[in-house]
Amino acid sequence: MTLTATPLPAPQATQENRAWKKMKRNRSSIAGLIIILFFVLLAILAPLLPLADPYATSWSAIRKAPSVAHWFGTDEIGRDVLSRMVWGAQASLMAGVISVAIAVLTGVPFGLISGYFGGWVDQVISRITEAFLAMPFLIMAIALAAFLGPSLTNAMIAIGLSAMPIFVRLTRSQVLAVKTEDYIEGARSIGLGHGDILLRYILPNILPPIIVQATLTVATAIIAEASLSFLGLGQQAPAASWGSMLNVAKNFLSQAPWMAMWPGAAIFLVVIGFNLLGDGLRDALDPREH
């Protein structure tokens, strides 16, 4: 009797590979990623680009329309709008990313603790979270920024703390769904501690929805930073951000509309980019779609 070897099945593609393949098929999410990468590269390469000094004023070039010398025109004191747009991308994108990082790093641990332990711990954290969620996001960010004082750093802290309850609630709901799975019970049965279960088993399995929410929240944070800067609570002169540029431009809409048009278009495009990317990630990371 001769034995024939049965060929082993080809290794199954990882979930990450499947998600990336699905992302590549989603044209809108790729378009969003391209938009984001374009502005990120602009912000990173700003010191290397052949741009005018964003702080240099020229009293002979006040509110000049777009031209060969100044492609996006000049502002109320003769500064080059294109240069300030590119340098302002650093502040606006940094505000979005750092604000969301603050929200994730503070909100996810509370959500893990609340959902995993339950009981009075869950009740306390949930009631506090609901109290924060009862206040509109932007109103709370404005109140915190006004309390902390006008600066880009304080604006990022205010936005991050205002967005934190979103991640507390999302993480808690995901933990409640995951902690009853068989592999969690198996981890308990072999004597693993709460910390190991939370960090090695629960957190990796709830990361996809957190990543999607973080991507979408970056867009909200960029708008919030622009709003705070528009109100004088964010980036302070003479440093540039798109929101602070709009704050100045509102006084010259009839004489120099280009001062508001370009930063407004940049905010619009970046927010669209993050929303398209977030929607694509949501579809790609949804296990029901694989």
N, C-alpha and C positions, 0 to 999 in steps of 0.2 A: 504494500500500500504506500503510495507516494503522497507526501504532504505538499500542498501548494500554499504558498504564502498569500494571505489576503492583504491587498494594498490598503494602507491606512488612508483615511480621508484627509483631504487637504486641510491644513489648519484654517480655522474660521477667522475671517478678518476681525480685527478688534473693533470695539464700539467706536473708538476714536477715528479709525480709518473709514468706517461706514458713515460716521457723521460728516467727515471732511468730504467724502464723495458726494454726499447729498447736498452739502453746502455748495460745492462746485457746480451742481446742476441748477442751483437757485440763482438766477441772474441778478435778481434784485439785491440779494445779500452780498454778492460779489461786487456789485456796483457800490453798495454802502461801504464795503471794506476798502475799495479803491479811493472813495472820497475821503475816508478817515485817514488812510495812509498818506494821501496827498497833503493834507493839512498838517499831519504829524511831521512829515519830512520838511515842510516849510518852516515849522517851528524849530526843528532841530538844526536845520541848515541856515537859519536866519543870520548868524554871525558871519557865514562864509559867502552869502549871496552879495552881488554887487549892488547894494541898495544905498539910498541916501541915509544920512544920520536921522533916526526917528525923532531926535530931540532938537535938531537944528532948525531954528526959526529964520524966516526971511520976510522982512516987512515989505519987500517989493513983490512978493508972491502970495499975498493973502487971498485965500478963497479963489484960487485960480482953477479954471475948469480943466478936465483931463487933457493932456497934451503929450508931445514927444518927451519933453523934459520931466513931466510928472504924469505918469500913465493914469493914475487914479485921482489926479488933482491934488490940491493942497487944502489945509484946514484953516481955521480962523486966525492962526498966527504964522502961516506960511510953511508948516511942516508937511513933508511928503506923506500922503495918505497911504500909498502902497507900502512904504516902509513901516509905518505904524501898524498897518494891517498884519503884515508878516510877523513883526515882533509881538503884536497883541495876541497872535495865535498861541504863543507860549503861555501867556497868563490864562487865557480862556480854556485851553485844553487841560492845562495843569489843574485849574480849578475844578473842572469836571471830574478828572481822574482821581485827584487826591480827596475830594469831597466824598466820592463813592467809596474809596478805600477806607475812609474814616467810618462811614456808615456800615460797611461790611465787617470791619474788624471789631466794631462795638456791638453791632446788632446780632451777628451770627452766634457768638458765644452765649448771649442771653437767650436766644431762641433754642439753642441746643439744650441748655440747662432747663428751660421751661418745659419743652416737649418731652425730654427724657425722664426727668424726676417727677413731674406732675405735682399733685397735692397743693399744699399752701404756697410752695415756691412758684408753681405755674400760675396760681391765682394772683399773687402779688405782681409778677412780671406782666401777666396779661392785662391786669387792670391799669397798670402804669402805661403800657403800650397803647391801650385803647384811649386813654386820656390824651396822649400825644397825637394819636390819629384823629381825634375829634377836632383838632385845630388844623386849618388848611396849611399845606406844606409851605407855600411861599410866605404866608403871614407869619408863621413861626420862624422861618429863616430871617425875615426882615427884623422881627423882634429880637432875636438872638444877636444878629449882626449889630443892631443899634446898641444893645447892651454891652457887647464886647468892644465896640469901637470900629470906626471905618478903616479897614485895611483888607488887602487880598487874603492874608492869612486868616483873619477873623471871619471873613466871608466864607472861606472854605470850611472852617470849623462849624459855623452856623448851618451851612447847607448839609454837611455830613451828619450833624446831630439831628437835623430835621428829617433826614431820610432814613435814619436808623430804625424807627419803628416798622418801616416796610420790611426790612430784612429780619427783624425779630419775629414778626408774624409769619412771614414766608418760611423761615427756618423751623419754627415751631410746628407748623402744619406738616412739613415734610418729615420731621422727626416722628411725629405721631403716626404717620403712615408706615415708616420704615422699622420702628422699634419692635413691632410685633412679628416681623419676619422670622422664619425658622433659623436663619444663620445668626441672628442676634441671640435667640434662645440658646443656640449651640455655643456661642461665645460665652454666655453666662454659665453654661453647664460645665465648661472646662476651667472655670474659676477666674476668668479675666475681670479686671477691675472696671469701674465705670469710665475712667479716663481712657483706657485702651479701647473699650467698646465705642465710645464717642468718636475718638480720633481715627481709629483704624477701620471701623466698620460702618458707622452711621454717617460721619461727615463726607467720606468719599462718594457715598451713594446719593447724597442730596446736593452735591456741587452743581450739577447741570442746571437746575432751575435758578440757583443762586447766581451763576454766571450770566444766564440770560437776563435776569432782573438787574444785575449790575450794569450790563451793557445798555439796557434801556434807561436806567437811572442816570447814566453819564449825560445823556441828552437833556434830561430834566435839570441836572445840575448846571450844565452850561447855560441854559436859559435862566436859571436862578441867579447865577453869577452875573450875567448880563443885566438882569433886573436890579440886583443890588448895586452894581456899578452905575447903572442909570440913575439910581436914587442917591448916589454919592457914598454908598456904604461898602463898595468893593475896592477895586484897584484905584489908587490915588495918583493924581497928576504929579509929575509929567509922564509917568509910566503909562503904557498903553494897554488896554484890553478892548475887545469889541464892544462891551457894554459901556465902558467909560467914553469911547468914541461916539457912541449913540447919544450919550448924555450931553455932550457938547454939541453934536450935530442938530439936536432938536431945536436949537435957537437959530439955526440958519437954513431951515428947510426950503424956504423960498429963494434965498440968494445962492445957496450952494448945496443942492440936493445930493450930490455925489458923496458928501461927507457922511450921510446916513445910509446911502444905498449900498456901498461896499461892505461895511461891517454887518449890516442887516442881512445881506446875501450870504456872507460867510457863516453867520449863526444859523441861518436857514439850511444851508447845505450840510453843515456838520451835524445838526440835529436830525436831518433826514438820513444822513449816513448811519448814525448810531441806531436809529429806529429800524432801518432796513437790515442792518447787521443783526440786531437783536431779534427781529422776526425770523431771520434765517437760522440763527442759532436755536431758537425755540423749536422750529420744525426739525432741525438736524439732530438735536439732542433728545427729542421726545422718543422714548423707547417703544411706544406704541406704533411709531411710524417705520420701524426697522423690520 
